[in-house]
Amino acid sequence: MMKEIIDFLLQLERNNNREWFHVHKSDYQAAQEQFNAFVEKLIAGIADFDPTVSGLTARDCTYRIYRDTRFSPDKRPYKCHLGAFVCPGGKKSGYSGYYFQVGPQESGYPGGNMLASGNYLFDPKVIRVLRDDISHDDGEFERTLRQAPLFSLDRSDMLKRVPNGYPKDAPFSPYLMYRSYCLLYEPGRQFMLDGRLLERTLDAFRTTQPFIAYLNRATSYVNEEEASR
């Protein structure tokens, strides 16, 4: 399944213009349909160990291939990857979840193959709650990281120092410097071409469920506080 999708994305990467896409739109639609079918199975599999995503559809979790170029110097009209973010309430809910991406490059964002768990776009109120939780949880946050050995915390969006009001030299202090909390695993193209792709992806995501639950506990707390005002 993924070979045909990657082959299309490779061609799109080399021909990222509207004229080529118009001629090959049926190829895109076939690739998107294959990807959506995989995502439906992925949602069902994740729901077995994380019921908070039950009832979602591929449409709730997938993204348009068309890029918003209005404010970007990069005017290429199309993304060269397909991605799905499986989280409670769907991709726009603000909750953390499980991200699956297939692309023409070996790994990395935006064009590579990757699995990620967490969220890049936290409400600042949620970040404050997470920092407070990490400061007082007796190592629970760190234990969720150890349960997901294939993954590592993305360090691309960090503060230069521990925020004011928190201890600078406590064992947990480095975790307070993150502005987004996301676990990354970049398995490469062969992973995507494996006949056991779905099973292996679910096995990997299952190890991150405690991490997701930890993050979403903070998000739910903030949402409930906001709703009660």
N, C-alpha and C positions, 0 to 999 in steps of 0.2 A: 504493500500500500504506500509506504513512505517513499519508495524509490521513484514512483511516478510523480509524487508531489515535489520531491527534491529536484528531479529533472526539469519540471516546469519552472521552479524558482531559479534554477541556474540560468535557464533561457531568459527569464524576466530580468535577472540581474545584468545580463549582457545587453538587453534590449529594453531598457526602462524608459519607454516613450509611449505616448498614446496611440500612435499609428500601429506599432507592433502589437500592443495589447488588444486593440480593436480587432485585428486579424485573428488573434489567438484567444479571443475571449471564451470560446467554448472549451479550450484547454484549461483556462483558469477555472471555469465553472466546474469542470470535472475534478480538478485538484481540490477545490473548496468542498465539494460534496464528499470526497474521500476523507478529507480532514475532519469534516463535521461528523461523519460516521464514526471515526475514531474517537472524537471528543465525547460523543454520546456514551460510548463504552467506558471511556475514562471517568466520566461523571458517575456512572453507575458503580464502577469499581471503587472510587473514592468514597462514595456514600456508604459502602459496606463498613468502613472504619471511621468515617466522619459523617454522621447523619445530618449535620448542619447544611450539607449541600444537596440533600435529597430534593428531587422535584425540578432541578434545573435542566435546561435544554442547551444544546450547542449554541443556539442564538443568544442565550443569556451570557455566554462565556467567551465567544469569539469576537474578533475585531475585523473591521473593514480593511481591505487591502489598499484603499486609496489614502494617500498621505495628505495632511493639511500643510500646504506649502506657503500659506499666506505670510507667515512671519519667519520663515526659514530661508537661509541662503541656498540651501539644497532644494532645488526645484524638481527633482525627480518625482514623478507623479505617483509611484506605487511603492509600497513596502515590498521587500524581497524575502519576507518570512511570513509564516502563518503561526498565530499564537492563540492560546486559550487560557483564560484565568478562571479557575473553578473556585468560587468562594460563596459563602452564605449570601443569598440575595442577588447574586450575579455580579458582573465585573464592575459595575458603577456603585456598589453598595457602600464602599469604604472599609469593608472587612478584609482581613487577610485570607489568603488562600493559596492554591496550587497552580503554578503557571507552567505550561508546556509550550515549547517553541521548536519548530523545525525550519531550517533555512539552508541556503546553498553553501555556506561556509562551515568549517569544521566546528567552531564553537564561538561563543560570545554574542553580545548584542550590538547591532540589531540584526545581523545576518546569519548568525550561527545556530547551532543546536544546543538547547539548554533546558534544564528543569530548575524551577525556583519555587521557594515557599516563603510567604510573608507578604509584604506590601511596601511599595515605594512612596505612596502618597498618604501618609498619616496626617490626620488632624493634629495640630500642635497640642491640643488638650490631651489627645491620646498619648502622644510622646511623653508628656509630663507624667501621666499616670503610669506608663511603662517604666520610666526612670524611678519613680517612687516604689513601684513593685519590685524592680530589680534590686533596689537598695535594701529591701526588707524581707526578701523571700527566702533567705537561708539557703541560697544556692540553687533554687528551683530552675531559674532561667538557664543557668549553665548546664544543668542536667538535661534540659531539653535539647541543647546543642550536642551533647555527647551521644544522645540517642539517634542522631542522624549523621553517622560517620562519613557518608559520601559527600556531604554538603559542607560548605563553609560560609560564614557570614560575609556578605558583600561589604567591602570597606570603602567603596567609591564615594560615599556621601557621609563624611564624618566631620565632627568639630575638631579643632586643633587642640582643644583642652577640655577637661571635665567641666560641665556647666557649674556656674556659681550655685552655692547652696548644698552641694554634694561633696563628700570626702574625696580628696584627690588621690589618696594612696590605699584605698580599700581594694581587696581582691576583685570586686565587681566593678570598680570605677571605669575601666576601659569600655565596658558595655554601655555606659551612660553617654558616650561621645557620638553614638550613632543618631542620625536624623531619619533614617529609614532602617527597618529591620527585615532583612531578606536573606535567606539561605540559598546558595547557588551550587549547582552541579552541572558541569559542562562535559557530557559524556562522549561527544564526537559523533561523526556520521555513522560509524559502524553500529553504534547503539541504536540509531534510528532505523537501520536496515535489518536489525535482528528480528527473526520471526517471533520472538517472545517479547516484542517491544511493549505491548500493553502490560503484560505481567511484570516485567522488569521496572516499568515506570511506576506501577502501583506499589511494588515492593519498596521503591525508593521513597515515594511520597508518604507511605505509611509511617516511615520512621520520623517524619517531620510533623505528624499530627499533634504531638504534645506541644511543640513550638507554636503551631497555628492556634491551638486552644489558648495558650498563654497570651498571645497577642490579642486574640478576639475577646478574651475576658476584659481587657482594658477598653477595647472599642465599645463593647456592650455597656460597660459601666458609664462611659461618657455619654453614650446615646440615651441611657436611662436617666441620667442627671439632666440632660438637655430637655428631655420629654416631660420631666416633672416640674419644670419652671413655668 
